[in-house]
Amino acid sequence: MRYRLLGRSGLRVSQLCLGAMTFGDGWGWGADKETSRAIFDVFAQAGGNFIDTAYVYTDGTSEQYIGEFIASDRDHFVVGTKYSSSLDGDISKAGNSRKNMMRSVELSLRRLKTDYIDLLWLHTWDGTTPIEEILRGFDDLVRSGKVHYVGISDTAAWRISRGCAIADFYGWAPIVAVQLAYNLVARSAERDLLPMARELGLGVTAWSPLAGGILSGKYTSGGSSVGGRLEASRLKPRELEIATVLGEAASELGCSPSQLGLAWLLDNPAFADAIPIVGARSADQMHENLGCLDLTVPAAVRDRLADVSAIELGFPHELLASEINARFTLTGPTSPLIR
């Protein structure tokens, strides 16, 4: 495992982040405590120190498990948790407001059995809370020592960039990272979110790096699982095509589709420092995913994957990159006059 600085901060995090949304079986599909501990141990023994959870995950069980797992060496681990969502639908216990922020942080601290949260994320934009209220709340938490760093997840690029500017102007705790959906099937972050992160020096963590299992090979393996083949019929043609090409390339390289999908993310030209949030429902699955760290993706394979998963960037990106725009803005008749 190698390590990276998270955005413009001095925070040192592992190049893979452990996604703990599967910690706890209260939602009917996660891992029990023993299995969750085994998954955690595999990740930690490989050198992983970065953990992602949320106030709402498995109704709070995820944070409780993590609190127990990190207790013997709390300061070694970098724990990120999120606030915004409600557990019970109560209007006062949801959203991005300062009230819900402070309440959620106090509950997360108790569940995690810790005095501080390394990285507090706004989970998703609620469409109602002023950005200044959020940023001032973040700053107060950082100044109090209850939170060390702050980031924003699942929010439009223009809102995040505006938030960065406001925080810088007032000298409030800076936004150091963004969390977003990014994988071979979902590359829309390349339009605005990733360029914004690169320009502003923000760290990037990518959730659903295997597109909810689409890139794991379980829908295209052609094995004996009838259920897998039936589920494959529900995929969109583009998703199935990408998964098929990924599976073929993985077979040629002697690795699993999951390993290749994660390796593609770890060394992606669009944002070379993106950190995949890797979840698992068993220790064996985590072992397999960690194999991506030993995989080098040949240029020819990367080009194949890029071609099959390419998206249309749309306006204004395609216009700005077009020959006609270059001709009028860069090589027009007045360009020799520009010095």
C-alpha positions in Angstrom: 0.0 0.0 0.0 1.2 3.5 -0.9 0.0 6.8 0.6 -1.1 10.1 -0.6 -1.6 13.6 0.8 -5.3 14.4 0.7 -5.7 17.5 -1.5 -3.9 20.6 -0.2 -3.8 19.2 3.3 -1.0 17.4 5.1 -3.3 14.4 5.9 -1.6 11.2 4.9 -4.1 8.5 3.6 -3.7 5.1 2.0 -4.3 4.9 -1.8 -7.3 2.8 -1.2 -10.1 3.7 1.3 -12.1 1.1 3.1 -15.8 1.6 2.5 -17.7 0.5 5.6 -21.2 0.8 4.3 -21.4 -3.0 4.4 -20.4 -3.1 8.1 -23.6 -4.3 9.8 -26.4 -6.5 8.6 -29.3 -4.3 9.7 -30.1 -3.3 6.1 -30.4 -7.0 5.1 -27.4 -7.2 2.8 -24.3 -6.2 4.9 -21.8 -8.2 6.9 -22.1 -9.3 10.5 -19.6 -8.1 13.2 -17.3 -11.0 12.8 -17.1 -10.7 9.0 -16.8 -7.0 9.2 -13.8 -7.4 11.6 -12.2 -9.9 9.2 -12.6 -7.4 6.3 -11.1 -4.6 8.4 -8.2 -6.7 9.4 -7.3 -7.7 5.8 -7.4 -4.0 4.8 -5.4 -2.8 7.8 -2.8 -5.6 7.5 -2.2 -4.5 3.9 -1.3 -1.0 5.2 -4.7 0.7 4.7 -5.4 3.5 7.2 -8.3 5.4 5.4 -11.8 4.5 6.4 -15.1 5.8 5.0 -18.4 5.6 6.8 -21.5 7.8 7.5 -23.8 8.6 10.4 -26.6 6.8 8.5 -24.8 3.6 7.4 -26.6 0.5 8.6 -28.5 2.7 11.0 -25.4 3.6 13.0 -23.9 0.1 13.3 -21.1 0.8 10.8 -19.7 3.6 13.0 -20.1 1.4 16.1 -18.1 -1.4 14.6 -15.4 1.0 13.3 -15.1 2.5 16.8 -14.4 -0.9 18.3 -12.0 -1.9 15.5 -9.8 1.2 15.7 -9.8 1.5 19.5 -6.4 -0.2 20.0 -4.6 2.3 17.7 -7.0 5.2 17.1 -4.4 7.7 16.0 -3.1 5.5 13.2 -6.4 5.5 11.4 -8.0 8.3 9.3 -11.7 8.0 9.8 -14.1 9.9 7.5 -17.8 10.1 8.3 -20.7 12.0 6.8 -23.7 13.9 8.0 -26.9 15.0 6.2 -29.2 12.0 6.0 -31.9 11.1 8.5 -32.4 7.8 10.2 -36.0 8.3 11.1 -37.4 10.9 8.6 -37.6 13.6 11.3 -37.4 17.0 9.5 -35.2 18.4 12.3 -32.7 15.5 12.1 -31.9 15.8 8.4 -30.2 18.1 5.9 -27.1 20.3 5.9 -28.2 22.7 8.6 -25.9 23.7 11.5 -28.4 22.1 13.9 -28.2 18.7 12.2 -24.4 19.0 11.6 -23.7 19.5 15.3 -26.2 16.8 16.4 -24.8 14.3 13.9 -21.2 14.9 14.9 -21.9 14.4 18.6 -23.7 11.1 17.9 -20.9 10.0 15.5 -18.3 10.7 18.1 -20.1 8.6 20.7 -20.6 5.7 18.3 -17.0 5.8 17.1 -15.8 6.1 20.8 -13.4 8.9 19.9 -12.7 12.5 20.7 -12.3 13.6 17.1 -13.3 12.9 13.5 -10.5 13.0 11.0 -12.6 14.0 8.0 -16.2 15.2 8.2 -18.1 15.1 4.9 -21.3 16.8 3.9 -23.0 13.7 2.6 -25.2 15.3 -0.1 -26.5 18.8 -1.0 -29.9 19.4 0.5 -30.9 22.4 -1.8 -31.9 24.6 1.1 -29.1 25.4 3.5 -26.9 28.4 2.7 -23.3 27.4 1.9 -22.1 30.1 4.5 -24.0 28.3 7.2 -22.3 25.0 6.3 -18.8 26.4 6.1 -19.1 28.3 9.4 -20.3 25.2 11.1 -17.4 23.3 9.6 -15.0 25.9 10.8 -16.4 25.9 14.4 -16.0 22.1 14.5 -12.4 22.3 13.3 -11.5 25.1 15.8 -13.1 23.1 18.6 -10.9 20.0 17.7 -13.8 17.7 17.2 -13.1 17.6 13.5 -9.7 17.9 11.8 -10.6 18.3 8.1 -13.8 18.8 6.0 -15.0 17.7 2.6 -18.1 17.7 0.4 -19.7 14.7 -1.3 -22.4 14.4 -4.0 -22.6 18.1 -4.8 -22.4 20.1 -8.0 -18.9 21.4 -9.0 -20.0 25.1 -9.1 -21.3 24.9 -5.5 -18.1 23.2 -4.2 -15.9 25.7 -6.0 -18.0 28.6 -4.6 -17.6 27.1 -1.1 -13.9 26.9 -1.5 -13.7 30.6 -2.5 -15.9 31.6 0.5 -13.9 29.6 3.0 -10.6 31.0 1.6 -12.0 34.6 1.8 -13.1 34.3 5.4 -10.1 32.2 6.5 -12.4 29.4 7.5 -11.4 25.7 7.5 -10.8 24.8 3.9 -12.6 22.2 1.9 -9.8 19.6 1.3 -11.6 16.9 -0.7 -14.6 15.9 -2.7 -16.3 12.6 -2.8 -18.1 11.5 -6.0 -19.3 8.5 -8.1 -16.6 7.5 -10.6 -15.9 4.3 -12.5 -15.6 3.0 -16.0 -19.4 2.9 -16.4 -20.0 6.4 -14.8 -17.4 8.9 -16.0 -19.5 12.0 -16.0 -17.3 13.5 -13.2 -14.7 14.1 -15.9 -16.9 17.0 -17.2 -16.6 19.3 -14.3 -16.0 17.7 -10.9 -12.5 16.2 -11.7 -11.2 19.3 -13.5 -12.4 21.4 -10.6 -10.7 19.2 -8.1 -7.4 19.4 -10.1 -7.6 23.2 -10.4 -8.4 23.8 -6.7 -6.1 21.1 -5.3 -8.8 19.0 -3.8 -8.4 15.3 -3.0 -10.9 12.9 -4.6 -12.4 9.8 -3.2 -14.5 7.7 -5.6 -17.5 5.7 -4.4 -18.9 2.8 -6.2 -15.6 2.2 -8.1 -17.0 -1.1 -9.5 -20.4 0.4 -10.4 -22.4 -1.5 -7.9 -20.9 -4.8 -9.0 -21.3 -4.3 -12.7 -17.5 -4.3 -13.2 -16.9 -7.2 -10.9 -17.5 -9.8 -13.6 -20.5 -11.4 -11.9 -22.9 -10.4 -14.7 -20.7 -11.4 -17.5 -18.8 -14.5 -16.2 -21.0 -16.9 -18.1 -20.6 -19.4 -15.2 -23.2 -21.7 -13.7 -25.1 -19.0 -11.9 -28.4 -18.6 -13.6 -29.2 -15.7 -11.4 -26.1 -13.8 -12.6 -27.2 -14.3 -16.3 -30.7 -13.2 -15.5 -29.4 -10.1 -13.8 -27.2 -9.3 -16.7 -30.3 -8.9 -18.9 -31.2 -5.9 -16.8 -28.1 -4.0 -17.6 -28.1 -1.3 -20.2 -26.4 -2.3 -23.4 -23.5 0.2 -22.8 -23.0 -1.2 -19.3 -22.9 -4.7 -20.5 -20.4 -3.8 -23.3 -18.0 -2.1 -20.9 -18.2 -5.0 -18.4 -17.6 -7.5 -21.2 -14.5 -5.6 -22.6 -13.2 -5.3 -19.0 -13.7 -9.0 -18.4 -11.9 -9.9 -21.6 -8.9 -7.6 -20.8 -8.7 -8.9 -17.3 -8.6 -12.5 -18.6 -5.7 -11.5 -20.9 -3.8 -10.0 -18.0 -4.5 -12.9 -15.7 -6.4 -10.8 -13.1 -10.0 -10.3 -12.1 -12.3 -7.7 -13.6 -12.5 -6.1 -10.1 -8.7 -5.7 -9.9 -8.5 -4.2 -13.4 -11.4 -1.8 -12.7 -9.8 -0.5 -9.6 -6.3 -0.4 -11.2 -7.8 1.8 -13.9 -9.0 4.2 -11.3 -5.7 4.3 -9.4 -3.8 5.5 -12.4 -6.3 7.5 -14.4 -5.1 10.4 -16.6 -8.3 12.3 -15.8 -7.3 12.5 -12.1 -4.3 10.4 -11.2 -4.7 10.8 -7.4 -8.3 9.6 -7.1 -8.8 7.2 -4.2 -11.3 4.3 -4.7 -13.5 3.6 -1.8 -13.4 -0.2 -1.8 -16.2 -2.1 0.0 -16.5 -5.9 0.5 -18.9 -8.4 2.0 -16.2 -10.9 2.9 -12.5 -11.1 3.7 -11.8 -13.0 0.5 -13.5 -10.3 -1.5 -11.3 -7.7 0.2 -8.2 -9.8 -0.5 -9.1 -10.0 -4.2 -9.7 -6.2 -4.4 -6.3 -5.5 -2.9 -4.7 -7.3 -5.8 -5.2 -4.1 -7.8 -2.2 -2.7 -6.0 0.1 -5.1 -7.8 -1.4 -4.6 -11.2 0.2 -2.4 -14.0 -2.3 -1.6 -16.8 -0.6 -1.7 -20.2 -1.3 1.3 -22.4 -3.1 -0.8 -25.0 -5.5 -2.1 -22.4 -6.0 1.4 -21.0 -6.9 2.7 -24.5 -9.4 -0.1 -25.0 -11.1 0.6 -21.7 -11.1 4.4 -22.5 -12.6 3.8 -25.9 -15.4 1.6 -24.8 -16.3 3.8 -21.8 -15.9 7.2 -23.4 -18.6 9.8 -22.7 -19.6 12.9 -24.6 -18.3 15.9 -22.6 -21.0 18.2 -24.1 -21.0 22.0 -24.0 -18.9 24.0 -23.5 -16.1 21.4 -23.2 -16.4 20.1 -26.7 -16.6 23.6 -28.2 -13.5 24.7 -26.3 -11.6 21.7 -27.5 -12.8 22.0 -31.1 -10.6 23.1 -34.0 -13.0 25.9 -34.9 -12.7 27.4 -31.5 -8.9 27.1 -31.6 -8.8 28.8 -35.0 -10.9 31.8 -33.8 -9.4 32.3 -30.4 -5.8 31.2 -30.8 -4.8 31.7 -34.4 -7.1 34.4 -35.7 -5.8 37.4 -37.5 -5.1 39.4 -34.3 -3.2 36.6 -32.5 0.2 38.0 -33.6 -0.6 41.2 -31.7 -1.0 39.3 -28.4 2.2 39.2 -26.3 
